[in-house]
Amino acid sequence: AGWFAEDDAAAWLSLDPRDDDPVRFWSYVLAALETAAPDLRSDAGSLLQAPGVPLDVVVATLINDLETAARDLVLVLDDYHVITSAEIHAGVAFLVEHLPPDVHLVLASRADPPLPLARLRAAGELLEIRAADLRFTADEAATYLHDVMGLDLAPGDVAALEARTEGW
């Protein structure tokens, strides 16, 4: 979050269970993108509010709108695991498959989303950072406990603490 906070071309959307409504979800996505890229021409927002317009048309329009972005954009969907709507997942999958090259999607989730992850992995279009990648190693735990926390722990105590917390 700190890294993205420094980047004005990052649109960060923290999701909660109330965002599992397709219209609300895409409204928030559009608002986040417009905050990160105020010059973004957005026809998708008006389509989203129009009655009877299918969401796939809204997402396709958003993709076309993103083509007009004057710079790289990163859209972060935090806590994506709270989304259960098949309609939202289908829209996000379509978005992923058709993103312009200068737009990147970051999904932060506690579970694998129902998206074409295998295809993205095979195409080299997916970077995954898993819990194991974020845990402290034994050396990192020792450095943190000694240098940051100021604790004078014996190596065996550091090892026990690191093992008990599994690096967290």
C-alpha positions in Angstrom: 0.0 0.0 0.0 2.9 2.4 0.8 4.5 1.7 -2.5 1.2 2.4 -4.4 0.5 5.5 -2.3 3.6 7.2 -3.8 2.3 6.5 -7.4 -0.3 8.8 -8.6 -1.1 6.5 -11.4 -2.3 3.8 -9.1 -6.1 3.3 -8.5 -6.6 1.4 -5.2 -10.0 -0.1 -4.3 -10.4 -1.8 -1.0 -13.4 -4.1 -1.3 -15.8 -5.4 1.3 -18.8 -7.7 1.1 -21.2 -4.9 0.2 -19.2 -4.4 -3.0 -20.4 -7.8 -4.3 -23.1 -6.0 -6.3 -22.0 -5.6 -9.9 -23.2 -2.0 -10.4 -21.6 -0.9 -7.1 -18.4 -2.8 -7.9 -18.0 -1.3 -11.3 -19.0 2.2 -10.1 -16.2 2.0 -7.5 -13.7 0.7 -10.1 -14.5 3.6 -12.4 -14.3 6.1 -9.5 -10.9 4.7 -8.5 -9.6 4.9 -12.0 -10.8 8.4 -12.5 -9.0 9.5 -9.3 -5.8 8.0 -10.6 -6.2 9.3 -14.1 -8.4 12.5 -14.0 -7.9 12.9 -17.8 -9.4 9.4 -18.5 -12.4 9.8 -20.8 -15.0 7.6 -19.2 -18.1 6.6 -21.2 -18.5 3.5 -19.1 -19.9 5.4 -16.1 -22.9 6.8 -17.9 -23.6 3.3 -19.5 -23.5 1.8 -16.0 -26.2 4.1 -14.8 -28.4 3.5 -17.8 -31.1 0.9 -17.3 -30.8 -2.3 -19.2 -27.3 -1.9 -20.4 -25.5 -5.3 -20.0 -22.4 -5.2 -17.8 -20.3 -6.8 -20.5 -20.9 -3.7 -22.6 -19.9 -1.5 -19.7 -16.7 -3.4 -19.2 -15.9 -3.4 -23.0 -16.5 0.4 -22.9 -14.2 0.7 -19.9 -11.5 -1.2 -21.8 -11.9 1.2 -24.7 -11.7 4.2 -22.3 -8.5 2.8 -20.8 -7.0 2.8 -24.3 -7.2 6.6 -24.1 -5.2 6.9 -20.9 -2.2 9.1 -21.4 0.1 7.1 -19.1 0.6 3.8 -17.3 -2.1 2.9 -14.8 -2.3 0.3 -12.1 -5.7 -0.8 -10.7 -5.4 -2.6 -7.3 -8.4 -4.6 -6.1 -7.7 -5.3 -2.5 -9.6 -8.1 -0.6 -10.9 -9.5 -3.9 -11.8 -12.7 -2.0 -15.0 -11.0 -0.7 -16.4 -10.9 -4.2 -18.6 -13.9 -5.0 -20.7 -12.6 -7.8 -20.2 -14.7 -11.0 -21.2 -11.6 -13.0 -18.3 -9.6 -11.4 -15.9 -12.4 -11.9 -16.9 -12.7 -15.6 -16.4 -9.0 -16.0 -13.0 -9.0 -14.3 -11.9 -12.0 -16.4 -12.9 -10.1 -19.6 -11.0 -7.0 -18.3 -7.9 -9.1 -17.7 -8.0 -10.7 -21.1 -8.4 -7.3 -22.9 -6.4 -4.9 -20.8 -4.3 -2.4 -22.8 -0.6 -3.0 -22.4 -0.1 0.1 -20.2 -2.8 -0.9 -17.7 -2.0 -3.4 -15.0 -4.4 -5.2 -12.6 -3.3 -6.2 -9.1 -5.6 -8.5 -7.2 -4.9 -8.9 -3.5 -6.8 -11.9 -2.2 -6.8 -14.6 0.4 -7.9 -17.2 -2.1 -7.4 -17.8 -5.8 -10.1 -15.9 -7.7 -12.2 -17.8 -10.3 -10.2 -16.3 -13.2 -8.2 -18.0 -16.0 -5.1 -18.2 -13.8 -3.7 -21.3 -15.5 -3.9 -19.6 -18.9 -2.3 -16.4 -17.6 0.5 -18.4 -15.9 1.2 -20.4 -19.2 1.3 -17.1 -21.1 3.7 -15.5 -18.7 1.1 -12.8 -17.9 0.7 -13.5 -14.2 3.0 -12.6 -11.3 2.0 -14.3 -8.1 3.1 -13.3 -4.6 2.0 -15.9 -2.1 2.0 -15.9 1.7 5.2 -17.9 1.7 6.9 -15.1 -0.3 5.9 -12.6 2.3 7.0 -14.4 5.4 10.3 -13.5 7.2 13.1 -15.9 6.8 15.0 -16.9 9.9 17.7 -14.2 9.2 15.0 -11.6 8.4 13.2 -12.4 11.7 16.5 -12.1 13.6 17.2 -8.7 12.0 13.7 -7.5 12.7 13.7 -8.7 16.3 17.2 -7.3 17.1 17.4 -4.2 15.1 13.9 -2.9 14.9 12.3 -4.2 18.0 15.5 -3.9 20.1 15.1 -7.3 21.6 18.2 -9.1 22.9 17.1 -12.7 22.1 19.3 -15.8 21.9 19.5 -17.4 18.4 17.5 -20.4 19.7 14.7 -18.0 21.0 14.6 -16.2 17.6 14.4 -19.6 15.8 11.6 -20.8 18.1 9.7 -17.5 17.6 10.1 -17.6 13.9 9.0 -21.2 13.7 6.0 -20.6 16.0 4.8 -17.6 14.0 5.7 -19.2 10.7 7.6 -16.1 9.7 4.7 -13.7 10.6 
